[in-house]
Amino acid sequence: MIDVLVIGGGNAALCAALMAREAGASVLLLEAAPREWRGGNSQHTRNLRCMHDAPQDVLIDAYPEEEYWQDLLKVTGGLTDERLARLAIRASSSCRDWMRSHGVHFQPPLSGALHVARTNAFFMGGGKALVNAYFRSAEALGVQVRYNAPVDAIELDSGRFVAAHIGSERIEARSCVLAAGGFESNREWLREAWGQNADGDWPADNFLIRGTRFNMGVLLKYMIEAGADAIGDPSQSHCVAIDARAPLYDGGICTRVDCVSLGVMLNRNAERFYDEGEDFWPKRYAIWGRLVAQQPGQIGYSIIDAKAVGRFMPPVFPGARANTLPELALQLGLDEATFVRTIKAYNAACRVGTFDHTVLDDCRTEGIAPAKTHWARPIDTAPFFGYALRPGITFTYLGLKVNEHAAVHFGGKPSANLFVAGEMMAGNVLGKGYTAGVGMAIGTAFGRIAGTQAAAAALGRPVQNELQEEQHATS
Ligand SMILES: Cc1cc2nc3c(=O)[nH]c(=O)nc-3n(C[C@H](O)[C@H](O)[C@H](O)COP(=O)(O)OP(=O)(O)OC[C@H]3O[C@@H](n4cnc5c(N)ncnc54)[C@H](O)[C@@H]3O)c2cc1C
């Protein structure tokens, strides 16, 4: 019988598989996707948010634990488990050497990416290179990998893992790590979670899924129905406003449009609806999907002028471009008169101070609602640009409740041999909101913990590694 069964093929699963194998366990990894689509949402990522007390290789200055924690506390509005959050934060300071030992390379952030040179370590070649490196390393260490292996049921005995099922096939193991992602690819479940709004729309019908099509939430649902303790609200997720022309699945980061804070955002009625300059873009980009989802027809339009060009990462696909505001309205299909009126009212309200996109500057509006509190400059210099944006769902936050050992819980009691990592438990730390790079920080920390614990459970002895220290420090 195999020691550790790992279900999933993304970052959390691979971290778990590698740690379990390093601890001496035999490991089988089951990935629902075919080989060419392996790696889940992790294949689309770019970076990891890392705590550090002084400059460290690709990271400048310092990003101490307390600041990281305060950032997380702010974006989640307190919907986070401090103990587990601090565990993930501390683990993010020391995991890069381990990642490098499995073939992951880092690079400094490209200028103009996001304001993240201090906080986020970028993967050379992106998440695709990271998962390829992990798969290569796992196979070299003897981890068995099976593709096209969607697990549809988990056999349990009083909270203990017994076997996984793929149709009629039954796979036994001494312990198991669930790392099969959230339910973001499951459009029916999203529809149910978001419900119908006052206009009679089902907002989720207009969502695009930024990542993999394989995170259907089959095991999440299965486990919750089997009595595992759940955490989080099914309608909470990481949801970005992305290019409305993106494909339904796997558009990835090239569908991002990062100019919202440099201009204004309008809805289908050509009206503004939220402060575009509330905070730095990496701390705010993940709220715009939800904001657009709450607008009529679940569509928004980011409007900028020539002054914004060169100040943000240019979108891969050009937007609408026009030399006059009425012409831009026409191209975007917005009511011309209202569009021009909205922009003129905004322009008149701008109190331009010293524009500086790298600080929370003093360029703001006065006397209009909603206000734009930073980086407010009139949209008055041709050419003008507009991008239609739709809610792009990244990952959902409903998950399984864990403790610092990543154990699945049943009625408040931790399972002795069933663990969970990544999106399937991210809701313990992310009740709502997001700050860039935290998804991979949670997946890496808890993937590694889950793999260590699963190996210990399977081998019947404690496993010693540097993670233990971090766990003790937070327990
Ligand atoms: C476009 C995009 C960009 C992102 N950028 C970043 C970033 O730069 N930094 C960051 O921190 N986070 C980022 N994220 C979020 C990040 O991807 C996730 O937080 C992280 O990858 C989650 O890892 P995971 O292993 O839990 O899930 P995934 O990587 O999604 O892996 C889940 C795996 O489970 C498999 N699976 C699903 N169901 C089953 C089943 N029933 N049986 C077997 N296998 C199954 C899937 O095929 C997949 O391999 C991004 C996400 C997207 C979509």
Ligand as a Chemical Component Dictionary entry (heavy atoms), coordinates in Angstrom:
data_LIG
# 
_chem_comp.id                   LIG 
_chem_comp.type                 NON-POLYMER 
_chem_comp.pdbx_formal_charge   0 
_chem_comp.three_letter_code    LIG 
# 
loop_
_chem_comp_atom.comp_id 
_chem_comp_atom.atom_id 
_chem_comp_atom.alt_atom_id 
_chem_comp_atom.type_symbol 
_chem_comp_atom.charge 
_chem_comp_atom.model_Cartn_x 
_chem_comp_atom.model_Cartn_y 
_chem_comp_atom.model_Cartn_z 
_chem_comp_atom.pdbx_ordinal 
LIG C1  C1  C 0 -4.524  33.806 -13.327 1  
LIG C2  C2  C 0 -4.108  33.551 -11.911 2  
LIG C3  C3  C 0 -3.001  34.205 -11.390 3  
LIG C4  C4  C 0 -2.616  34.013 -10.072 4  
LIG N1  N1  N 0 -1.490  34.629 -9.623  5  
LIG C5  C5  C 0 -1.065  34.413 -8.363  6  
LIG C6  C6  C 0 0.189   34.937 -7.913  7  
LIG O1  O1  O 0 0.952   35.548 -8.674  8  
LIG N2  N2  N 0 0.514   34.722 -6.607  9  
LIG C7  C7  C 0 -0.294  34.024 -5.744  10 
LIG O2  O2  O 0 0.048   33.886 -4.581  11 
LIG N3  N3  N 0 -1.444  33.463 -6.174  12 
LIG C8  C8  C 0 -1.846  33.632 -7.454  13 
LIG N4  N4  N 0 -2.998  33.026 -7.887  14 
LIG C9  C9  C 0 -3.735  32.160 -6.954  15 
LIG C10 C10 C 0 -3.024  30.811 -6.897  16 
LIG O3  O3  O 0 -3.092  30.216 -8.165  17 
LIG C11 C11 C 0 -3.637  29.860 -5.893  18 
LIG O4  O4  O 0 -3.750  30.454 -4.645  19 
LIG C12 C12 C 0 -2.746  28.616 -5.748  20 
LIG O5  O5  O 0 -2.235  28.238 -6.975  21 
LIG C13 C13 C 0 -3.533  27.495 -5.181  22 
LIG O6  O6  O 0 -2.798  26.321 -5.259  23 
LIG P1  P1  P 0 -3.542  24.945 -5.100  24 
LIG O7  O7  O 0 -2.496  23.910 -5.270  25 
LIG O8  O8  O 0 -4.392  24.950 -3.906  26 
LIG O9  O9  O 0 -4.580  24.899 -6.337  27 
LIG P2  P2  P 0 -4.332  24.615 -7.868  28 
LIG O10 O10 O 0 -2.998  25.077 -8.313  29 
LIG O11 O11 O 0 -5.509  25.153 -8.608  30 
LIG O12 O12 O 0 -4.324  23.042 -7.966  31 
LIG C14 C14 C 0 -5.479  22.273 -7.800  32 
LIG C15 C15 C 0 -5.214  20.959 -8.503  33 
LIG O13 O13 O 0 -6.196  20.010 -8.164  34 
LIG C16 C16 C 0 -6.559  19.284 -9.330  35 
LIG N5  N5  N 0 -7.867  18.711 -9.067  36 
LIG C17 C17 C 0 -9.053  19.358 -8.930  37 
LIG N6  N6  N 0 -10.034 18.477 -8.628  38 
LIG C18 C18 C 0 -9.456  17.256 -8.578  39 
LIG C19 C19 C 0 -9.921  15.944 -8.316  40 
LIG N7  N7  N 0 -11.210 15.718 -8.032  41 
LIG N8  N8  N 0 -9.048  14.914 -8.364  42 
LIG C20 C20 C 0 -7.731  15.122 -8.651  43 
LIG N9  N9  N 0 -7.230  16.344 -8.900  44 
LIG C21 C21 C 0 -8.070  17.395 -8.852  45 
LIG C22 C22 C 0 -6.484  20.314 -10.417 46 
LIG O14 O14 O 0 -6.399  19.737 -11.693 47 
LIG C23 C23 C 0 -5.223  21.056 -10.014 48 
LIG O15 O15 O 0 -4.078  20.402 -10.480 49 
LIG C24 C24 C 0 -3.370  33.163 -9.228  50 
LIG C25 C25 C 0 -4.463  32.468 -9.755  51 
LIG C26 C26 C 0 -4.829  32.644 -11.085 52 
LIG C27 C27 C 0 -6.004  31.888 -11.633 53 
# 
loop_
_chem_comp_bond.comp_id 
_chem_comp_bond.atom_id_1 
_chem_comp_bond.atom_id_2 
_chem_comp_bond.value_order 
_chem_comp_bond.pdbx_ordinal 
LIG C1  C2  SING 1  
LIG C2  C3  SING 2  
LIG C2  C26 DOUB 3  
LIG C3  C4  DOUB 4  
LIG C4  N1  SING 5  
LIG C4  C24 SING 6  
LIG N1  C5  DOUB 7  
LIG C5  C6  SING 8  
LIG C5  C8  SING 9  
LIG C6  O1  DOUB 10 
LIG C6  N2  SING 11 
LIG N2  C7  SING 12 
LIG C7  O2  DOUB 13 
LIG C7  N3  SING 14 
LIG N3  C8  DOUB 15 
LIG C8  N4  SING 16 
LIG N4  C9  SING 17 
LIG N4  C24 SING 18 
LIG C9  C10 SING 19 
LIG C10 O3  SING 20 
LIG C10 C11 SING 21 
LIG C11 O4  SING 22 
LIG C11 C12 SING 23 
LIG C12 O5  SING 24 
LIG C12 C13 SING 25 
LIG C13 O6  SING 26 
LIG O6  P1  SING 27 
LIG P1  O7  DOUB 28 
LIG P1  O8  SING 29 
LIG P1  O9  SING 30 
LIG O9  P2  SING 31 
LIG P2  O10 DOUB 32 
LIG P2  O11 SING 33 
LIG P2  O12 SING 34 
LIG O12 C14 SING 35 
LIG C14 C15 SING 36 
LIG C15 O13 SING 37 
LIG C15 C23 SING 38 
LIG O13 C16 SING 39 
LIG C16 N5  SING 40 
LIG C16 C22 SING 41 
LIG N5  C17 SING 42 
LIG N5  C21 SING 43 
LIG C17 N6  DOUB 44 
LIG N6  C18 SING 45 
LIG C18 C19 SING 46 
LIG C18 C21 DOUB 47 
LIG C19 N7  SING 48 
LIG C19 N8  DOUB 49 
LIG N8  C20 SING 50 
LIG C20 N9  DOUB 51 
LIG N9  C21 SING 52 
LIG C22 O14 SING 53 
LIG C22 C23 SING 54 
LIG C23 O15 SING 55 
LIG C24 C25 DOUB 56 
LIG C25 C26 SING 57 
LIG C26 C27 SING 58 
# 
